[in-house]
């Protein structure tokens, strides 16, 4: 098995799989409605990569959940209620 490289940018984690296999991006968010749309647009704009994007919302009390709805089908969203 080939080695994987892990990158951390604030709360965005990506595991790079060489040879064009898959890039998994995990985004953990809490009350990030002001930023999550721009963040997801930037991640999904990446070219030449098969992406799997997982967003974990840790019981946000703002409208983060509503901001994630337009991205359904392109991301996997996990909602923690508490």
N, C-alpha and C positions, 0 to 999 in steps of 0.2 A: 504494500500500500504506500502511496506517495505521501510525503509529509504535508500537513495543512498549515497554513499561516493564519494567525488570528490577529485582527486589527480592532482597536477600541477607540472610538471617537465619542467622547462624552458618554451618552447612554445608548449609542448605536454600536452594535457588535456585528462584525462580518467575518465569516470564515471563507477564505479563498481556496477553492479547489482548482488545482492546475489543469491545463488542457481543456478548458472550456466546459467543465462538468456542471457545477452549480455553485452559486454564491448565495449563502443564506444570511439574511440580514435580520437581526432581532432588535426591535425598538421597544424599550420599556418607557411608559409615559405616565405622568400624573399631572393633571390640570395643565395640559400643554396645547389647548385648543388654538392658541395664538401662533404656534409654531409647527404643529404636526402636519398640516396640509403642505406647507413649503418643504418640510423634511421628506415626506413621501414622494412629492413630485420630483425632488432631486434624486432620490434613490431609484425611482422607477424610470428616470430618464437615462440611466446608464445603458450604453450600447454594448453589443458583443458579449452579453452575459445572460445566462439563464438564471433568473432571480427567484428566490423564495423569500418573501418578506413576511415576518411575523411581528405583529404589534400587540404588546401586552399593556392593557389599560388598568392601572392599579387604583380602581375606585375613584376616578376623577369626579369632582363635583361641578366642573364647568361643562361645556358642550363638546368635549373631546370625542365622545361617542358619535355625535352627529357629524363631526368633521371626518370621521373614518368611513362613514356610509358610502360616499361617492367612490371609494376605492375598493368596495366589495367585489370580489371576483379576481382582483389582482393582488390582494393581501390576505393573510389569515389573521383575524382579530380575535384576541382572547380578552374577555372582560372579567376582572375580579371585582366582586361587589363590596368587599370590605378589606 
